[in-house]
Amino acid sequence: MPNPDGAKQFVDDETPLEAQSNHDPKREGPPGTVWGTLGLAFTIISGAYCWLFKTWDKSEFPDETFQNPTFWWGLAILLALTALYAIRVKTSELLDKVLIALLCISILAAVGTGFIVLREGLPSKDSYTIAVFGFTGNGDALTNGLARRIRGAIWDQLQSQANQFPRHLLILNRDRDPKGETEREQLEYVRKWARRGKGSHLAIWLHVSMQPAGQYVATATYVNPHNKNEGMWVRGSVWVEQEIAIAAFMSQVLKLPMRVRSYVHDSIRREGLRDKILLNPMSFREDSEILDDLASTLPLWRDLRGRRRKEEFSLIPKISSRRAPVPGEGEDRRYELSVTVMNDGERDVPEVTVNVEFPSMFLDESPPPVVKPSGKTGIIRLEVNSKTQNIGNIYSGLETPSLIQGLFYVIRGKTRKENPELLDQKVTAIVSSGLSKSTKVSKTIAELSPFQ
């Protein structure tokens, strides 16, 4: 159109329409400058992105939110989109190029920060790290207060150990109550927060509840945050140990015969010395498995009521023999006599005396130990004290070595064939201690010396 000077004004058709409007201050829609693009991106990131991410992550902004590597990688994606748009609208001005270069550097910095945060979330190789979560109750003031006091006591103990071994033990405060309606939800919640900031090798929390009988039950749970294939470790209540103590009292003090069958859920682990106790438990997942096992186990316990109670002092002599070499060949058999004492009572016995009566006709030509008159024809008597054999206390449930040493006897082949009735003569052992009545056991020569 004509201008005041009468000259014509032309529009350069080779210039893109977008470039003609880039610097139009009244332009509506997406920003048309690099500065405007950066300003819009900053507004979105500092406002909408941070708010949406912390809401989705359920984290406290900024400390907990910044400890999630996903936040930084999401930021890098937003910056990358911003850079692509800025390149599209940039001009040939040097400032635009500098701003885009800084934007690219920010992208690399966000990606790198994400990997640094991820690495810091891994547990240390130099020190064992434990994350202590919030201890919970049933929601009432009584159990909640007890849970807080237990957590405080455990925290003090762990910190005390950490102060003694600062290079090998680190305790992290994760004062968060595990949330979730199911066990898996709680497990994932704990794994998530145990990996934030400094990573941990072990995460623990405890729940306190009250039973109808008025007893408090505390259940501790342990989680390996970095092994998704491993479930929770549940440490059973200390009341279980008290129940075991009651059973031990009934068995050892009241002398009531008892049988024990223990069951351990698959999710429960025993730690420390408890793992060394031989319970031989049956592992189960459903209660029905216990009922099925008891249906086959309980019938085997019917004879418990008829079993005798052990006496305070009870000694049982045991007579046996072993083959000994005999010169030459033939049908003669040579044996060495053995007499031991079994303490079948509840109490230990400091000293015992054993008297043995033996048919003299079977004695070997080798000299027997010191003998005493028996007052019976054809019978020798040996008396041995445990102290003279260097045997100390005879503990409950144990058996002594042989108290008779060096008594050899021979059964002739001719006697076995022609006069087998002679083998019906008896070997008798009598044990006494002065603490209980004497006990007598007898065996015939034939029973004691089988022909082989």
PLY file of the C-alpha trace (Angstrom):
ply
format ascii 1.0
element vertex 452
property float x
property float y
property float z
element edge 451
property int vertex1
property int vertex2
end_header
0.00 0.00 0.00
1.21 3.54 -0.52
3.22 5.32 2.16
3.38 9.03 2.89
6.41 9.40 0.66
4.56 7.86 -2.24
6.86 4.79 -2.26
5.47 1.28 -2.21
6.14 -1.09 0.74
6.55 -4.79 -0.01
6.62 -7.82 2.28
9.45 -10.27 1.75
7.60 -13.40 0.71
10.69 -15.56 1.44
10.56 -14.82 5.19
8.54 -17.45 7.14
5.34 -16.14 8.66
6.37 -17.63 12.05
9.51 -15.50 12.08
7.48 -12.42 11.23
5.42 -12.89 14.37
8.13 -14.10 16.80
8.64 -10.68 18.30
5.02 -9.62 18.30
4.31 -8.60 21.87
0.59 -9.06 21.38
0.96 -12.63 20.04
-1.25 -15.25 21.74
-0.60 -19.05 22.13
2.78 -20.82 22.71
5.76 -18.58 23.47
7.61 -17.39 20.42
10.98 -16.71 22.05
13.57 -18.79 23.87
13.12 -16.61 26.94
9.41 -17.20 26.88
9.88 -20.93 26.42
12.21 -21.13 29.42
9.84 -19.08 31.53
6.92 -21.38 30.73
9.01 -24.48 31.44
10.16 -23.07 34.79
6.59 -22.35 35.78
5.45 -25.88 34.86
8.39 -27.60 36.57
8.36 -25.55 39.78
4.63 -25.76 40.10
2.65 -28.49 38.40
5.42 -31.10 37.96
6.74 -30.94 41.52
3.24 -30.98 43.00
2.05 -33.87 40.82
5.20 -35.91 41.48
5.21 -35.50 45.27
1.49 -36.35 45.33
2.04 -39.51 43.30
5.18 -40.40 45.26
3.56 -39.59 48.66
6.80 -37.90 49.69
7.70 -34.79 51.65
8.88 -31.98 49.35
11.71 -31.25 48.81
13.91 -33.63 50.86
12.17 -36.94 50.19
11.05 -36.02 46.67
14.59 -35.13 45.60
15.81 -38.52 46.88
13.84 -40.34 44.17
15.89 -40.82 40.98
12.66 -40.94 38.95
12.05 -37.27 39.80
15.31 -36.25 38.16
14.80 -38.40 35.09
11.30 -36.98 34.65
12.79 -33.50 34.98
15.34 -34.37 32.29
12.52 -35.39 29.94
10.70 -32.08 30.51
13.91 -30.14 29.90
14.54 -32.12 26.73
11.08 -31.23 25.41
11.74 -27.61 26.34
15.03 -27.66 24.45
13.40 -29.09 21.32
10.76 -26.36 21.34
13.37 -23.67 22.06
15.42 -24.79 19.05
12.32 -24.45 16.91
11.65 -20.85 17.91
15.22 -19.58 18.36
16.62 -16.73 16.36
20.14 -16.06 15.26
20.86 -14.08 18.40
23.83 -15.26 20.43
21.86 -15.11 23.68
19.35 -17.70 22.40
22.13 -20.06 21.52
23.71 -19.65 24.94
20.39 -20.32 26.67
19.79 -23.47 24.61
23.32 -24.68 25.41
22.69 -24.15 29.13
19.41 -26.02 28.76
21.23 -29.01 27.25
23.75 -28.93 30.10
20.82 -28.94 32.57
19.42 -32.05 30.89
22.71 -33.88 31.35
22.93 -32.65 34.95
19.39 -33.95 35.73
20.18 -37.37 34.26
23.44 -37.55 36.17
21.78 -36.48 39.42
19.24 -39.28 38.99
22.01 -41.86 38.74
23.82 -40.35 41.73
20.64 -40.56 43.82
20.13 -44.15 42.65
23.68 -45.05 43.65
23.31 -43.44 47.08
20.24 -45.60 47.60
22.36 -48.75 47.46
23.59 -50.08 50.83
27.15 -49.37 51.84
29.77 -52.07 51.38
31.70 -50.87 54.42
29.00 -50.72 57.10
25.83 -52.67 57.81
22.88 -50.27 57.61
19.55 -50.74 59.41
16.49 -48.59 58.72
14.14 -48.40 61.71
10.56 -47.64 60.70
7.72 -46.51 62.91
6.37 -48.99 65.46
2.60 -49.24 65.39
-0.20 -50.19 67.74
-3.85 -51.09 67.31
-4.82 -47.43 67.02
-5.60 -46.91 70.70
-3.52 -44.76 73.00
-2.32 -47.71 75.10
-0.78 -49.86 72.35
0.40 -46.84 70.35
2.19 -45.44 73.38
3.76 -48.80 74.18
4.94 -49.12 70.56
6.60 -45.70 70.73
8.35 -46.57 73.99
9.61 -49.88 72.58
10.89 -48.10 69.49
12.71 -45.56 71.63
14.36 -48.29 73.69
15.41 -50.27 70.60
16.65 -47.11 68.89
18.82 -46.27 71.92
20.30 -49.78 71.96
21.07 -49.73 68.23
22.61 -46.26 68.44
24.74 -47.42 71.35
26.07 -50.28 69.22
26.59 -47.94 66.27
28.59 -45.56 68.46
30.86 -48.43 69.48
31.38 -49.56 65.89
30.91 -46.41 63.78
32.70 -47.86 60.76
30.70 -51.07 60.67
27.14 -50.18 61.75
24.83 -47.35 60.67
21.28 -46.76 61.94
18.80 -44.74 59.85
15.66 -43.12 61.21
12.68 -43.87 58.96
9.94 -42.82 61.34
7.15 -43.83 58.97
4.36 -46.25 59.78
4.22 -49.01 57.14
1.03 -48.43 55.15
-1.08 -50.83 53.15
-4.05 -53.09 53.62
-2.24 -56.27 52.56
1.11 -57.78 53.46
2.43 -57.18 49.94
1.44 -53.49 50.03
3.23 -53.03 53.34
6.25 -54.89 51.98
6.50 -52.65 48.92
6.00 -49.54 51.05
8.90 -50.46 53.35
11.14 -51.43 50.43
10.43 -48.10 48.76
11.33 -45.93 51.75
14.24 -48.08 52.91
15.97 -47.29 49.60
15.55 -43.51 49.88
18.61 -41.45 50.76
21.22 -43.78 52.20
20.21 -47.33 51.32
19.89 -49.99 54.00
20.61 -53.70 54.25
17.72 -54.33 56.61
14.44 -52.61 57.43
12.55 -53.37 60.64
9.28 -52.40 62.25
7.15 -53.76 65.06
3.41 -53.96 65.75
1.96 -54.14 69.25
-1.49 -55.56 69.86
-3.51 -56.71 72.86
-5.04 -60.16 73.07
-8.51 -60.76 74.57
-6.86 -62.22 77.66
-5.11 -58.89 78.29
-1.69 -59.95 77.05
0.43 -57.70 74.86
1.81 -59.32 71.73
4.67 -57.67 69.83
5.44 -58.91 66.32
8.67 -57.69 64.70
9.05 -57.77 60.92
12.28 -57.66 58.93
12.63 -56.82 55.22
15.52 -56.98 52.77
14.83 -53.80 50.72
16.87 -54.87 47.70
15.63 -58.42 47.15
12.17 -58.34 45.57
12.00 -62.14 45.50
12.25 -62.34 49.27
9.26 -61.74 51.51
9.05 -60.36 55.01
10.72 -62.04 57.97
8.35 -62.14 60.91
9.81 -62.59 64.36
7.24 -64.31 66.58
6.07 -62.96 69.91
8.14 -63.43 73.06
5.06 -65.06 74.58
6.00 -68.18 72.63
9.16 -68.44 74.72
7.12 -68.16 77.90
4.88 -70.98 76.73
7.97 -73.12 76.12
9.15 -72.27 79.64
5.79 -73.45 81.05
6.15 -76.75 79.20
9.70 -77.15 80.52
8.47 -76.52 84.09
5.75 -79.15 83.75
8.20 -81.69 82.36
11.27 -81.10 84.54
9.81 -79.93 87.84
6.37 -81.54 87.97
7.68 -84.68 86.23
4.71 -84.78 83.87
5.43 -86.70 80.66
5.10 -84.43 77.65
5.41 -84.51 73.90
5.96 -81.38 71.83
5.07 -80.71 68.19
6.05 -77.26 66.94
4.79 -75.41 63.89
6.41 -72.40 62.21
4.78 -70.29 59.51
6.76 -69.92 56.29
7.05 -66.16 56.83
8.63 -66.46 60.29
12.37 -66.64 60.77
14.27 -67.33 63.95
17.35 -65.21 64.57
20.35 -65.39 66.87
20.57 -68.31 69.28
16.93 -69.22 68.62
17.98 -70.46 65.20
20.29 -73.00 66.91
17.55 -74.64 68.97
16.49 -77.98 67.50
12.72 -77.61 67.45
12.25 -79.77 64.34
9.21 -77.68 63.43
6.72 -78.36 60.69
6.47 -75.52 58.20
2.96 -74.43 57.20
1.01 -71.74 55.37
-2.62 -72.60 56.15
-4.12 -73.54 59.53
-5.65 -76.62 57.94
-2.15 -78.08 57.52
-1.72 -78.08 61.32
-5.06 -79.80 61.89
-4.21 -82.50 59.35
-0.84 -83.12 61.01
-2.34 -83.29 64.52
-4.90 -85.83 63.33
-2.06 -88.26 62.63
0.21 -87.22 65.51
-2.09 -87.13 68.56
-3.03 -90.85 68.46
0.65 -91.64 69.04
0.55 -89.79 72.38
-2.17 -91.89 74.03
0.28 -93.78 76.24
1.72 -90.67 77.91
-0.57 -90.87 80.95
0.53 -94.42 81.74
4.26 -93.70 81.66
6.12 -93.83 84.92
7.72 -90.79 86.43
11.46 -90.90 86.90
12.75 -91.37 90.42
15.12 -88.90 91.98
17.90 -91.52 92.21
17.82 -94.58 89.99
20.80 -96.73 88.94
20.65 -99.68 86.55
23.60 -102.10 86.09
24.16 -103.52 82.62
26.04 -106.78 82.04
27.62 -107.59 78.70
30.65 -109.31 77.20
32.85 -109.10 74.15
34.81 -111.76 72.30
38.50 -111.95 73.13
41.18 -113.76 71.13
42.01 -117.33 72.17
45.31 -119.13 71.33
45.04 -121.86 68.72
41.99 -122.97 66.84
39.00 -124.93 68.00
35.52 -124.59 69.47
36.54 -122.83 72.66
35.38 -119.24 73.03
37.01 -116.59 75.23
35.17 -113.49 76.49
35.82 -110.39 78.60
33.11 -109.37 81.09
31.82 -105.78 81.15
29.58 -104.18 83.78
28.41 -100.58 83.35
25.98 -98.42 85.34
23.22 -96.29 83.80
21.93 -93.31 85.79
18.20 -93.40 85.03
17.24 -90.93 87.77
16.74 -87.20 87.83
19.76 -86.41 90.01
23.47 -86.89 89.52
25.20 -89.57 91.63
28.73 -88.88 92.94
29.77 -92.49 93.64
28.58 -96.07 93.09
29.70 -99.53 94.23
29.21 -102.60 92.05
29.27 -106.21 93.35
29.52 -108.96 90.73
28.93 -112.69 91.37
30.43 -114.96 88.73
30.63 -118.80 88.31
34.25 -119.66 89.04
34.30 -122.73 86.73
34.36 -120.48 83.64
37.23 -118.27 84.76
40.21 -118.14 82.43
43.64 -119.16 83.70
44.63 -115.47 83.75
44.37 -114.06 87.28
41.04 -112.30 87.93
40.80 -108.93 89.74
40.69 -108.83 93.51
37.89 -111.11 94.67
36.05 -111.55 97.93
34.32 -114.58 99.41
30.74 -114.86 98.29
29.60 -117.50 100.73
28.26 -119.51 97.78
29.86 -122.65 96.41
31.43 -122.18 92.97
30.80 -118.42 92.95
33.38 -115.66 93.19
32.50 -112.11 94.20
34.09 -108.92 92.90
33.51 -105.50 94.47
34.48 -102.32 92.61
33.97 -98.67 93.50
33.65 -96.00 90.81
36.16 -93.74 92.56
38.87 -96.40 92.35
38.26 -96.52 88.59
38.75 -92.72 88.31
35.09 -92.18 87.43
33.64 -88.95 88.80
30.02 -87.91 89.02
27.58 -90.09 87.13
25.29 -87.57 85.49
21.60 -88.10 84.89
20.91 -89.90 81.64
24.53 -91.07 81.15
26.21 -94.46 81.37
29.61 -95.20 82.89
32.46 -97.08 81.24
32.91 -100.67 82.40
33.71 -100.89 86.11
35.04 -104.44 85.78
38.45 -104.66 84.17
40.41 -107.79 83.22
37.86 -110.53 84.00
38.17 -113.07 81.18
36.28 -116.34 81.00
36.22 -119.30 78.62
33.44 -121.56 77.43
34.83 -124.87 76.23
33.39 -126.41 73.14
33.07 -129.71 74.99
31.00 -128.04 77.73
28.69 -126.46 75.19
28.06 -129.82 73.52
28.01 -132.27 76.44
26.87 -130.17 79.39
24.87 -127.22 78.03
22.91 -126.99 81.31
26.05 -125.57 82.92
25.59 -122.49 80.78
22.42 -121.70 82.73
24.49 -120.51 85.68
23.96 -116.81 86.32
26.19 -113.75 86.43
24.73 -111.19 88.85
25.55 -107.48 89.23
24.33 -105.40 92.16
24.81 -101.61 92.19
24.38 -99.32 95.20
25.13 -95.69 95.94
23.89 -95.02 99.48
21.32 -92.61 97.99
18.85 -95.20 96.77
18.04 -98.85 97.17
20.33 -101.37 95.48
19.49 -102.63 92.01
20.16 -106.20 90.89
20.45 -107.58 87.36
21.25 -111.18 86.29
22.08 -112.94 83.05
22.93 -116.56 82.31
26.28 -117.51 80.78
24.37 -118.67 77.67
22.63 -115.26 77.32
25.84 -113.43 77.93
27.99 -115.49 75.57
26.26 -116.41 72.33
28.19 -118.97 70.28
29.41 -117.49 67.00
0 1
1 2
2 3
3 4
4 5
5 6
6 7
7 8
8 9
9 10
10 11
11 12
12 13
13 14
14 15
15 16
16 17
17 18
18 19
19 20
20 21
21 22
22 23
23 24
24 25
25 26
26 27
27 28
28 29
29 30
30 31
31 32
32 33
33 34
34 35
35 36
36 37
37 38
38 39
39 40
40 41
41 42
42 43
43 44
44 45
45 46
46 47
47 48
48 49
49 50
50 51
51 52
52 53
53 54
54 55
55 56
56 57
57 58
58 59
59 60
60 61
61 62
62 63
63 64
64 65
65 66
66 67
67 68
68 69
69 70
70 71
71 72
72 73
73 74
74 75
75 76
76 77
77 78
78 79
79 80
80 81
81 82
82 83
83 84
84 85
85 86
86 87
87 88
88 89
89 90
90 91
91 92
92 93
93 94
94 95
95 96
96 97
97 98
98 99
99 100
100 101
101 102
102 103
103 104
104 105
105 106
106 107
107 108
108 109
109 110
110 111
111 112
112 113
113 114
114 115
115 116
116 117
117 118
118 119
119 120
120 121
121 122
122 123
123 124
124 125
125 126
126 127
127 128
128 129
129 130
130 131
131 132
132 133
133 134
134 135
135 136
136 137
137 138
138 139
139 140
140 141
141 142
142 143
143 144
144 145
145 146
146 147
147 148
148 149
149 150
150 151
151 152
152 153
153 154
154 155
155 156
156 157
157 158
158 159
159 160
160 161
161 162
162 163
163 164
164 165
165 166
166 167
167 168
168 169
169 170
170 171
171 172
172 173
173 174
174 175
175 176
176 177
177 178
178 179
179 180
180 181
181 182
182 183
183 184
184 185
185 186
186 187
187 188
188 189
189 190
190 191
191 192
192 193
193 194
194 195
195 196
196 197
197 198
198 199
199 200
200 201
201 202
202 203
203 204
204 205
205 206
206 207
207 208
208 209
209 210
210 211
211 212
212 213
213 214
214 215
215 216
216 217
217 218
218 219
219 220
220 221
221 222
222 223
223 224
224 225
225 226
226 227
227 228
228 229
229 230
230 231
231 232
232 233
233 234
234 235
235 236
236 237
237 238
238 239
239 240
240 241
241 242
242 243
243 244
244 245
245 246
246 247
247 248
248 249
249 250
250 251
251 252
252 253
253 254
254 255
255 256
256 257
257 258
258 259
259 260
260 261
261 262
262 263
263 264
264 265
265 266
266 267
267 268
268 269
269 270
270 271
271 272
272 273
273 274
274 275
275 276
276 277
277 278
278 279
279 280
280 281
281 282
282 283
283 284
284 285
285 286
286 287
287 288
288 289
289 290
290 291
291 292
292 293
293 294
294 295
295 296
296 297
297 298
298 299
299 300
300 301
301 302
302 303
303 304
304 305
305 306
306 307
307 308
308 309
309 310
310 311
311 312
312 313
313 314
314 315
315 316
316 317
317 318
318 319
319 320
320 321
321 322
322 323
323 324
324 325
325 326
326 327
327 328
328 329
329 330
330 331
331 332
332 333
333 334
334 335
335 336
336 337
337 338
338 339
339 340
340 341
341 342
342 343
343 344
344 345
345 346
346 347
347 348
348 349
349 350
350 351
351 352
352 353
353 354
354 355
355 356
356 357
357 358
358 359
359 360
360 361
361 362
362 363
363 364
364 365
365 366
366 367
367 368
368 369
369 370
370 371
371 372
372 373
373 374
374 375
375 376
376 377
377 378
378 379
379 380
380 381
381 382
382 383
383 384
384 385
385 386
386 387
387 388
388 389
389 390
390 391
391 392
392 393
393 394
394 395
395 396
396 397
397 398
398 399
399 400
400 401
401 402
402 403
403 404
404 405
405 406
406 407
407 408
408 409
409 410
410 411
411 412
412 413
413 414
414 415
415 416
416 417
417 418
418 419
419 420
420 421
421 422
422 423
423 424
424 425
425 426
426 427
427 428
428 429
429 430
430 431
431 432
432 433
433 434
434 435
435 436
436 437
437 438
438 439
439 440
440 441
441 442
442 443
443 444
444 445
445 446
446 447
447 448
448 449
449 450
450 451
